[in-house]
Amino acid sequence: MGIFKFSMRMLVKDYKKSLFYGITLIFAVAVCFVFFNIINNPDLADQAIARSGGTWSDVQMPFSSVLSFLIICFCCFMVFFANDFFLSRKTTELAIMAMSGSGYINSTMYVLYQTFTLLLLATPLGILIGRCVVPFSNAYMYQMLGVHKDPSYIPQEAYLYSFILVAIVLSMICVLTAGFLHKNDIQTLLSQEKEMKVKRNTKKSKAVLFFGIYVFGIVMMFMNPHEPTAYIAPTIVGLGGAIGVIRYVLPDFVRNLKRGIFLTKRYVLISISNLNYSIQRSLLLFSLMTVAVTGMLAVLAANQNSPREFTTGVIGYIVVVVLLVVSIIYKLSMEALTRKTLFVNLWKIGYTRKELRKIVRQEVISYYFVLILIPLVYIMFISGRFIYYGDMSLQFAYIYILSYIIPIIVSGFITYVQYINAVVKPIKGGK
């Protein structure tokens, strides 16, 4: 059987492994199309202020265009993240192909055929969805700006740049895929989905240091003059402390709990171990979520009186949150599939289905609680500063916090249902 036919057959057979990747590609193309429309539509991008001069200091660009460009870059980054996750789900297949005598080129083409097919399907679907969304976004922004034009108008550059971006992304994916397969041998591919090792014996002084860095980020907010950009550095500092706590302090903390007060608690002992592993594997997503929601809060607060920039920021915020939430749901759902054997073994040694559901529930609730808590502390302090200086109303802060918490709670319910379907429902017999 040829490599192309084999790759297409496996793509259809294991469609669940490609589902998240395909959805991400479609959504990313649609979002990029919408923002290319904003950048190139003269009635939206305010291109009258975009001018060039003799030096870099003379160059000015409308903030809405800059923000649109950053969101497009973020979408591309999420596509690369989805591609990396897609490859990590293919490691067993690639290892079997390598053991069967398939060469490096054939293995690379096997993945690229699947990737190209998904991108070939996602591009027209994404542009079609974007084409349907643009009239509504145009109508809303026209109303905010007092522009009386046909909202269905879309500049040709939006189509052109969308296809160019897809070509660039495809080229980068080819390079990343080839590099991934080149640096991983059979043994590495077979061990890709095994539980990662974590550092042990973290000193208490290091734990205090990371907690101190997280708190110092909050202190920095009060040391700087109040302006939107003043909260970037404190957020990054605080994020560094939070990552240090999760990566280096949490494993030892969990280990001590398992050997201490949780040693006889059969539910918590298992759920907290799974929780530690899931959080460690989600550091990048946690970091992106923290930076995105705190950064967009400052952007929206600073541009409440600028309809063009504010509307662009709102659309961008929705896009960022949706992409990150979908990524988290899919990541946890795929990790749940790797724990099917664990839960079957727990059932065999006496755990009931009700008890297994309790383990899953404890893990999911704890995971999303941590996801909400880390950025929420900074959101509350930043919004408090804006309210104190009269740049934000209490109602605005309340709506923003809810717009962050509610999608995460909803994604928690979805994750719980998928987790149960993956590890509990397949168990047959007994209670």
Secondary structure, DSSP 8 states (H G I E B T S, - for coil): --HHHHHHHHHHHTHHHHHHHHHHHHHHHHHHHHHHHHHH-HHHH-GGG-B--SSGGG-B--HHHHHHHHHHHHHHHHHHHHHHHHHHTSHHHHHHHHHTT--HHHHHHHHHHHHHHHHHHHHHHHHHHHHHHHHHHHHHHHHHHT--S-TT---HHHHHHHHHHHHHHHHHHHHHHHHHHHH--HHHHHTTTS---------HHHHHHHHHHHHHHHHHHHHS-SSGGGGHHHHHHHHHHHHHIIIIIHHHHHHHHHHTTTTT-HHHHHHHHHHHHHHHTTHHHHHHHHHHHHHHHHHHHHTTT-HHHHHHHHHHHHHHHHHHHHHHHHHHHHHHHTTHHHHHHHHHTT--HHHHHHHHHHHHHHHHHHHHHHHHHHHHHHHHHHHHTTSS-HHHHHHHHHHHHHHHHHHHHHHHHHHHHHHTTT--S--
